[in-house]
Amino acid sequence: MTVLSAKNITMQFGGLTAVDQFNLELDANELVGLIGPNGAGKTTIFNMLTGVYVPTMGEITLNDQSIIKKSPHEIVKLGASRTFQNIRLFKDLTAAENVKIAFHNYIDYNLIQGMFRTKKFWTEEKKAQDECLKLLDIFDMGEYADTLAKNLPYGQQRKLEIARALASDPKVLMLDEPAAGMNPNETAELMETIHFIRNKFDITVLLIEHDMKLVMGICERIIVVDYGKTIAEGAPDEIKKNPDVIRAYLGD
């Protein structure tokens, strides 16, 4: 079953076409890589899929519902969440507080109940805290629950951002260069984490990544873009041998 579909989406900035007639279909529980040279349009594609940009043309559907012109928070409610190339944690909040923020769609108390700290308020807050700690434990980060995000090691900050994205209960998780800045040990751990969360949470994962060892090691299907256009799509073994892909990365 297709959970996310993009048909002929194009993004123009003045006279520059950053993405040109891009197509994508993601099925349930797939793990797909989106790769390409710097400036190929990968993050622009993510921004269109998550409501940061409205495509100049084309159609995007999530669970058979159009998300064109929907805001990012509306798209999160419909089942798609993301991380960012540059870590965007609330650095002066704890790890637990960062994750709890993403439960706001599911906390069921109103403004008055929150102001007066009613029984309903405390019940909902405890439920969110319990779920938050469960999620941190899944990522082996329970010991960091009360640690400020800015004081976490870099690899743990990356994992915390993924945990926060998962707290919104997505059907599609989009990871924008999750291995950026990681050392080889952290990257190997990340590969295991991505596999684990795909299976544990039964979600579809789409990732942008420059680390070819990671992409080739975990992705079942890879889409390659260059100058805003798709130049290849297929299994990792096919992509490795594709002359257009080799040319885009290495030159003639």
C-alpha positions as CSV (number, residue, x, y, z in Angstrom):
1,M,0.0,0.0,0.0
2,T,1.3,3.4,-1.0
3,V,1.5,5.7,2.0
4,L,3.3,8.8,0.4
5,S,3.1,9.8,-3.2
6,A,4.6,12.7,-5.1
7,K,3.7,13.3,-8.8
8,N,5.6,15.6,-11.0
9,I,6.5,18.0,-8.1
10,T,8.5,21.0,-9.2
11,M,10.1,23.8,-7.1
12,Q,11.1,27.0,-8.7
13,F,12.8,29.9,-7.0
14,G,12.6,32.8,-9.5
15,G,14.3,31.6,-12.6
16,L,16.0,28.6,-10.8
17,T,14.3,25.2,-11.0
18,A,15.6,23.4,-7.9
19,V,13.5,20.3,-8.4
20,D,12.0,19.3,-11.8
21,Q,9.1,16.8,-12.2
22,F,10.1,14.6,-9.3
23,N,8.1,11.5,-8.7
24,L,8.0,9.3,-5.6
25,E,5.9,6.4,-4.3
26,L,6.7,5.0,-0.8
27,D,5.0,1.8,0.3
28,A,4.2,0.8,3.9
29,N,7.3,-0.3,5.8
30,E,9.8,0.5,3.0
31,L,13.3,1.8,3.7
32,V,14.3,4.1,0.9
33,G,17.3,6.3,0.3
34,L,17.4,9.6,-1.6
35,I,20.9,10.4,-2.7
36,G,22.7,12.9,-5.0
37,P,25.5,15.4,-5.2
38,N,25.5,18.5,-3.1
39,G,22.9,21.0,-4.5
40,A,21.0,18.2,-6.3
41,G,17.6,19.2,-4.7
42,K,17.3,16.6,-2.0
43,T,16.5,18.8,1.0
44,T,14.2,20.9,-1.2
45,I,12.2,17.6,-1.9
46,F,12.0,17.0,1.8
47,N,10.8,20.5,2.4
48,M,8.0,20.0,-0.2
49,L,7.0,16.7,1.3
50,T,6.7,18.2,4.8
51,G,5.0,21.5,4.0
52,V,8.0,23.8,4.4
53,Y,7.7,24.7,0.7
54,V,4.6,24.6,-1.5
55,P,5.5,23.1,-4.9
56,T,5.3,25.3,-7.9
57,M,3.4,22.4,-9.5
58,G,2.6,18.8,-8.9
59,E,0.7,16.8,-6.3
60,I,1.6,15.2,-3.0
61,T,-0.6,12.7,-1.1
62,L,-0.2,11.2,2.3
63,N,-2.4,8.2,3.1
64,D,-4.5,9.1,0.0
65,Q,-5.0,12.7,1.2
66,S,-3.6,15.7,-0.6
67,I,-1.2,17.7,1.6
68,I,-0.5,20.5,-0.9
69,K,-0.7,23.8,1.0
70,K,-1.0,22.1,4.3
71,S,1.2,23.4,7.1
72,P,4.0,21.3,8.6
73,H,2.1,20.7,11.8
74,E,-1.0,19.5,9.9
75,I,1.2,17.1,7.9
76,V,2.6,15.8,11.2
77,K,-0.9,15.1,12.4
78,L,-1.6,13.2,9.2
79,G,1.4,10.9,9.8
80,A,4.7,12.3,8.4
81,S,7.5,13.6,10.5
82,R,11.2,14.5,9.9
83,T,14.6,15.3,11.3
84,F,16.9,18.0,9.9
85,Q,20.3,18.2,8.4
86,N,21.3,20.6,11.1
87,I,20.2,19.4,14.5
88,R,17.2,21.4,15.7
89,L,16.7,20.4,19.3
90,F,15.5,22.7,22.1
91,K,19.0,22.9,23.5
92,D,18.1,24.4,26.9
93,L,15.4,21.8,27.5
94,T,16.1,18.3,28.8
95,A,16.0,15.2,26.6
96,A,12.7,14.2,28.1
97,E,11.2,17.7,27.6
98,N,12.3,17.6,23.9
99,V,10.5,14.3,23.4
100,K,7.4,15.4,25.4
101,I,6.9,18.4,23.1
102,A,6.1,16.0,20.2
103,F,3.2,14.5,22.2
104,H,1.2,17.7,22.1
105,N,-1.2,16.3,19.5
106,Y,-2.2,13.5,21.9
107,I,-2.5,15.4,25.2
108,D,-6.2,15.8,26.0
109,Y,-6.6,18.8,28.3
110,N,-7.8,22.3,27.7
111,L,-6.3,25.7,28.6
112,I,-8.4,26.1,31.8
113,Q,-7.4,22.6,33.0
114,G,-3.8,23.5,32.3
115,M,-3.9,26.8,34.1
116,F,-5.5,25.4,37.2
117,R,-3.5,22.2,37.2
118,T,-6.6,20.0,37.5
119,K,-6.6,16.2,37.9
120,K,-7.1,15.8,34.2
121,F,-4.0,17.9,33.6
122,W,-1.8,15.8,35.9
123,T,-3.2,12.5,34.4
124,E,-2.4,13.6,30.9
125,E,1.0,14.9,31.8
126,K,1.9,11.7,33.6
127,K,0.8,9.7,30.6
128,A,3.0,11.8,28.3
129,Q,6.0,11.5,30.7
130,D,5.6,7.7,30.9
131,E,5.5,7.4,27.1
132,C,8.4,9.7,26.7
133,L,10.6,7.6,29.1
134,K,9.6,4.5,27.3
135,L,10.7,6.0,24.0
136,L,14.1,7.2,25.5
137,D,14.6,3.6,26.9
138,I,14.1,2.2,23.4
139,F,17.0,4.3,22.2
140,D,19.1,3.4,25.3
141,M,18.8,7.1,26.4
142,G,16.9,6.7,29.6
143,E,19.9,7.8,31.7
144,Y,19.9,11.1,29.8
145,A,16.3,12.0,30.4
146,D,17.1,14.9,32.7
147,T,20.2,16.0,30.8
148,L,20.0,19.3,28.8
149,A,20.0,18.6,25.1
150,K,23.0,20.9,24.6
151,N,25.1,18.8,27.0
152,L,24.5,15.5,25.1
153,P,27.2,13.9,23.0
154,Y,26.7,14.6,19.3
155,G,25.6,11.1,18.4
156,Q,23.0,11.1,21.3
157,Q,21.6,14.4,20.0
158,R,21.0,12.8,16.6
159,K,19.2,9.9,18.3
160,L,17.2,12.3,20.4
161,E,16.0,14.1,17.3
162,I,14.9,10.8,15.8
163,A,13.1,9.9,19.1
164,R,11.3,13.2,19.1
165,A,10.2,12.6,15.5
166,L,8.8,9.2,16.5
167,A,6.9,10.6,19.4
168,S,4.4,12.1,16.9
169,D,3.5,8.5,15.9
170,P,4.3,8.9,12.2
171,K,3.6,6.5,9.4
172,V,6.4,8.0,7.4
173,L,9.7,9.1,9.0
174,M,12.0,11.3,6.9
175,L,15.7,11.6,8.0
176,D,17.8,14.4,6.5
177,E,21.4,13.3,6.7
178,P,21.2,11.5,10.0
179,A,24.8,10.4,9.9
180,A,26.2,13.9,9.3
181,G,29.1,14.6,11.6
182,M,29.2,11.1,13.1
183,N,32.2,9.0,13.5
184,P,32.3,5.4,12.1
185,N,31.2,3.8,15.4
186,E,28.3,6.2,15.7
187,T,27.3,5.6,12.1
188,A,27.3,1.8,12.6
189,E,25.1,2.3,15.7
190,L,22.8,4.5,13.6
191,M,22.4,1.9,10.9
192,E,21.2,-0.6,13.6
193,T,18.9,2.1,15.1
194,I,17.2,2.8,11.7
195,H,16.6,-0.9,11.0
196,F,15.3,-1.3,14.5
197,I,12.8,1.6,14.5
198,R,11.5,0.6,11.0
199,N,10.6,-2.8,12.3
200,K,9.7,-1.8,15.9
201,F,7.3,0.9,14.9
202,D,6.2,-0.6,11.5
203,I,6.9,2.7,9.6
204,T,8.2,3.8,6.3
205,V,11.6,5.4,6.3
206,L,12.9,7.8,3.7
207,L,16.4,9.1,4.2
208,I,18.8,11.6,2.6
209,E,22.4,10.6,3.2
210,H,25.9,11.1,1.8
211,D,27.4,8.2,3.6
212,M,27.3,5.5,0.9
213,K,28.2,2.7,3.2
214,L,25.1,3.5,5.3
215,V,22.8,3.9,2.3
216,M,23.9,0.8,0.5
217,G,23.9,-1.1,3.8
218,I,20.3,-0.5,4.9
219,C,18.2,0.8,2.0
220,E,16.0,-1.6,0.0
221,R,15.5,1.0,-2.8
222,I,17.5,4.1,-3.8
223,I,16.5,7.1,-5.8
224,V,19.2,9.3,-7.2
225,V,18.7,13.0,-8.2
226,D,21.0,15.4,-9.9
227,Y,20.2,19.0,-10.8
228,G,16.7,18.5,-9.5
229,K,15.9,15.5,-11.7
230,T,15.7,11.8,-11.0
231,I,18.5,10.0,-12.9
232,A,18.2,6.5,-11.5
233,E,16.1,4.4,-9.2
234,G,16.6,0.8,-8.1
235,A,18.1,-1.7,-5.7
236,P,21.5,-0.8,-4.2
237,D,23.4,-3.3,-6.4
238,E,21.8,-1.7,-9.5
239,I,22.6,1.9,-8.3
240,K,26.3,1.0,-7.7
241,K,26.8,0.0,-11.3
242,N,24.7,2.7,-13.0
243,P,26.9,4.8,-15.3
244,D,24.7,7.9,-14.8
245,V,25.1,7.7,-11.0
246,I,28.9,7.2,-11.3
247,R,29.1,10.2,-13.6
248,A,27.0,12.4,-11.3
249,Y,29.3,11.6,-8.3
250,L,32.7,11.2,-9.9
251,G,32.4,13.0,-13.3
252,D,33.2,11.6,-16.7
